[in-house]
């Protein structure tokens, strides 16, 4: 079967023994043609863009700012009463994405204790505004469900919930981030769920379950997931977003068939 997707290295987690900007070269040397990251804001966007250009790599996506970890913050999109701060941080993400050429932004929903009326109101107001701002630049926004084991109290923890929110939001440039790790923990039934949510999928990420290591261990048959993506003609990116068991380079055997090495 001909592979249709592009494997992307999440350099917030992979090659973590190197300074951040140097991870781009390491990813290129490992055979990746794309990278993504979570919170790059401590590093110059122009430096990152220059390194991407030097190695011929694409930065396919970034996250909106996390906020203050000491206060338990993990995004602002659904945080009641934080609309002004959300807009400032989203503008920061949009500007960074423009400089590095990223066409996707994972908009972090936040630690709201679930979907209260106030959190839902904030979510719809903020996403409606953000989707309009992103549309002009051809940027797709992503909503990711984060499992309630690792991230209890996050606004949304199930892909089924995200798709329901997308139906209410009705913005064509807002999509589901289908993270196999989170969805397997919370919902399982991955292939059927992928098919059911297919029209809404904007990006895919993977890691082993339950340890979030290389996808050559654990309870998910990753070759089946990747083959399903190609069978469906998925032409987007698949992010390798995991905590390596050791040095990243030593654990990339699983990726060789998908990198063309």
Helices and strands as residue ranges (DSSP letters): E 6-10, H 22-29, E 34-36, H 45-55, E 58-63, G 69-71, H 83-100, E 104-106, H 117-135, E 140-144, H 159-169, E 174-179, H 180-186, H 190-196, G 198-200, E 201-206, H 222-231, E 237-240, G 248-255, H 256-259
